Amino acid sequence: MSDPAQYRRSRQGTQPEYLYEPYASTQKRSPAKPLIILPQTLSEVTGPVFGHDDVKAGDNDLTRQHGGDPIGERIVVSGRVLDENGKPVANSLVEIWQANAAGRYPHKNDNHDAPLDPNFSGGGRTLTDAEGRYRFLTIKPGAYPWGNHHNAWRPAHIHFSLFGLAFATRLVTQMYFPGDPLLPYDPMYTSIPDDMARNRLISTFDWETTSPEYALGYRFDIILRGRNATPMEK
């Protein structure tokens, strides 16, 4: 293999490297040759266009997708999607997926022996408003083992996918929770060289969106570009 250093990302340590040896799967999927930039066609950058008709009312409430209440701690996750100048990004499609409160995904390949929750599917979506704001009501996910190294556990996290006006503008990241003791042991989190950038993946407790006697609130703003950009997945 060629020297992987020459294919590193160049955003001053704010983004994870393609190859990070403690994160085992990057050893197989990181590039072995210089990247080739392919020109985009007009159809890739202009469509398909996402509109309000594609997202139904209630798609952002993961606690009301079935006949009963899911098990676990209810939480409100909200924030803003911003560009590098702090301007809101309106009408961006924000999707999330996550494990249930026991740390289990409803997927056939998830062989963790934690229980499934028939009232929780773990996926939702919404569009940002004119101020770039989004909001989800969900259940706090549990940690789970993932086999990357000895006694490996993933911290509680929520996956985020953001679309612009076309599939070619998709970005994916993860949100963590404050005070999680597993963070220093997680190579997905520690693969980001810059401390400040890494900490931008940790949500903050939000008193303003906490619902009395119902759900705690967490804020997670997403910055798309620039020195203060939110780290995105490889």
GUNUGU-654630 format. One record per residue (C-alpha): z, x, y; residue in three letters. Coordinates in steps of 0.1 Angstrom, whole numbers, plus 5000, padded with zeros to 4 digits. Last residue first. Example, Ala and Ser with C-alpha at 12.3 -4.5 7.8 and 13.67 -1.06 7.14 Angstrom:
507151374989SER 507851234955ALA 
% end
This chain:
506448455089LYS 508848195103GLU 509348145140MET 511948305163PRO 512548095194THR 510848255224ALA 512948415251ASN 510548705256ARG 507648475258GLY 506448165238ARG 507447845222LEU 511047785234ILE 512947545211ILE 516247385223ASP 518847305196PHE 521747085206ARG 524246955181TYR 526146625183GLY 528946495160LEU 528546145146ALA 530345805143TYR 533745765158GLU 532445835193PRO 528745955192SER 528346325201THR 525346355224THR 527246475254GLU 529746685234TRP 526946905221ASP 527947175196PHE 525447455198THR 522547535174SER 522047875160ILE 518447995159LEU 518748135194ARG 521248375179ASN 518548575162ARG 516748615196ALA 519848755212MET 520548995183ASP 516949135182ASP 515849255148PRO 515148915132ILE 515348975094SER 519048885096THR 518448515095TYR 516048505066MET 518048785050PRO 521248565049ASP 524448755044TYR 525548765081PRO 524848385083LEU 527048275054LEU 530248245074PRO 528647955095ASP 530447945128GLY 527747755147PRO 525047575126PHE 521547695118TYR 518147565129MET 514947685112GLN 511447755124THR 507847645119VAL 504947655143LEU 501647455141ARG 498947505167THR 495947515143ALA 496847165131PHE 495847025165ALA 497446865196LEU 500547075194GLY 502547055162PHE 506147165156LEU 507847205123SER 511647235120PHE 513647325089HIS 517347235090ILE 520047475079HIS 523347515061ALA 523547885051PRO 521447995021ARG 523548134992TRP 522848454973ALA 525448564947ASN 523348864937HIS 519948864955HIS 517148614963ASN 518448364938GLY 518548054961TRP 522047914960PRO 522747614982TYR 524547535015ALA 524947175025GLY 523046975050PRO 524646775079LYS 523346425076ILE 520746285100THR 520146125134LEU 517246305152PHE 516346345189ARG 513546505209TYR 513146595245ARG 510146765261GLY 510746595295GLU 507746355291ALA 509046265256ASP 508846475224THR 507346295194LEU 509446225163THR 509646315126ARG 511946285096GLY 512546425061GLY 515646465039GLY 515146185014SER 518646045015PHE 519745715000ASN 519245814964PRO 521446124970ASP 520846404944LEU 523746584929PRO 524146964928ALA 522747134897ASP 520247334917HIS 516847304899ASN 514747224930ASP 511247234917ASN 510946854913LYS 511946804950HIS 514646584964PRO 516346884980TYR 519946964971ARG 522647134992GLY 525446874985ALA 525046715019ALA 521246675014ASN 518746955018ALA 516446955049GLN 513146855065TRP 512246825101ILE 509146715120GLU 508446755158VAL 505046625170LEU 504646745206SER 504046475231ASN 505446665260ALA 506147035263VAL 508747075290PRO 508547365315LYS 510947655310GLY 508447915320ASN 507848035284GLU 507147675272ASP 509847425264LEU 510747185235VAL 514047015243ARG 517146925223GLY 518646695198SER 520446685165VAL 522846405160VAL 525146445129ILE 526446215102ARG 528746395077GLU 527846325041GLY 526646055016ILE 523545855026PRO 524045495037ASP 522345225017GLY 518945055012GLY 516845355022HIS 515345525052GLN 518245455076ARG 520245775077THR 517145995084LEU 516645835118ASP 513746005135ASN 511145785118ASP 512945495133GLY 510145375155ALA 506845475138LYS 504945795145VAL 501145795141ASP 500645525168ASP 502245755194HIS 499345995191GLY 498446315173PHE 495046455179VAL 493146595150PRO 491646775167GLY 490746995197THR 491747345187VAL 490447345151GLU 487347135159SER 486147375186LEU 486147665161THR 488747935162GLN 487648305158PRO 489348485130LEU 491748765138ILE 491949015109ILE 495249165100LEU 495449525089PRO 495949565052LYS 498949515029ALA 500049195046PRO 503449045036SER 503348795008ARG 504748984979LYS 507449194996GLN 508148895019THR 509448704988SER 512448944984ALA 514148905019TYR 516149235017PRO 512749415020GLU 511649265053TYR 507849275055LEU 506149035079TYR 508849125105GLU 510948855121PRO 510248775157GLN 512248875188THR 512049245180GLY 509949345210GLN 507149085204ARG 505049335184SER 504849195149ARG 504649475123ARG 501249565108TYR 501449935115GLN 504949965100ALA 503649845066PRO 502250195059ASP 499350125035SER 500050005000MET 
% end
